[in-house]
Amino acid sequence: MDIEKLKKTNETLDNDIQQHQKAANHLRSKIALLEQDVKNKQEIIQQTNDRIAIEQEAKVRFTTFNH
């Protein structure tokens, strides 16, 4: 009877491990997607900052040119 109980406990633990591994894999995938999203947004922010800098330089040149 103890052996059957141990087998059942082992089976339950194996199932628990499998569920935890599935959850961990799902979270790893989610992390990878979020990291890519952050990277994309950082690139957009950098492009926007570059455009702002170019526009500010053009504004300074225009103001200097007209004086």
C-alpha positions as CSV (number, residue, x, y, z in Angstrom):
1,M,0.0,0.0,0.0
2,D,2.9,2.4,0.7
3,I,4.3,1.7,-2.7
4,E,1.0,2.7,-4.4
5,K,0.8,5.8,-2.3
6,L,4.4,6.7,-3.3
7,K,3.7,6.1,-6.9
8,K,0.6,8.3,-6.8
9,T,2.7,11.0,-5.0
10,N,5.4,10.7,-7.6
11,E,2.9,11.0,-10.4
12,T,1.4,14.1,-8.8
13,L,4.8,15.7,-8.4
14,D,5.7,14.9,-12.0
15,N,2.5,16.6,-13.2
16,D,3.3,19.6,-11.0
17,I,6.8,19.8,-12.5
18,Q,5.4,19.6,-16.0
19,Q,2.8,22.4,-15.2
20,H,5.5,24.6,-13.7
21,Q,7.8,24.1,-16.8
22,K,4.9,25.0,-19.1
23,A,4.3,28.1,-17.1
24,A,8.0,29.0,-17.0
25,N,8.2,28.6,-20.8
26,H,5.1,30.7,-21.3
27,L,6.6,33.5,-19.2
28,R,10.0,33.2,-21.0
29,S,8.1,33.8,-24.3
30,K,6.2,36.7,-22.8
31,I,9.5,38.2,-21.5
32,A,11.1,37.9,-25.0
33,L,8.1,39.6,-26.6
34,L,8.2,42.4,-24.0
35,E,11.9,42.9,-24.4
36,Q,11.5,43.2,-28.2
37,D,8.7,45.7,-27.6
38,V,10.9,47.8,-25.3
39,K,13.7,47.7,-27.9
40,N,11.4,48.8,-30.7
41,K,10.1,51.7,-28.5
42,Q,13.6,52.7,-27.6
43,E,14.4,52.9,-31.3
44,I,11.4,55.0,-31.9
45,I,12.3,57.3,-29.1
46,Q,15.8,57.7,-30.4
47,Q,14.5,58.5,-33.9
48,T,12.1,61.1,-32.5
49,N,14.9,62.6,-30.4
50,D,17.2,62.7,-33.5
51,R,14.4,64.5,-35.5
52,I,13.9,67.0,-32.7
53,A,17.6,67.7,-32.6
54,I,17.7,68.3,-36.4
55,E,14.6,70.6,-36.2
56,Q,16.2,72.5,-33.4
57,E,19.4,72.9,-35.3
58,A,17.5,74.1,-38.4
59,K,15.6,76.6,-36.2
60,V,18.8,78.0,-34.8
61,R,20.3,78.3,-38.3
62,F,17.2,79.9,-39.6
63,T,17.1,82.4,-36.7
64,T,20.8,83.1,-37.1
65,F,20.5,83.5,-40.8
66,N,17.6,86.0,-40.5
67,H,19.5,88.3,-38.1
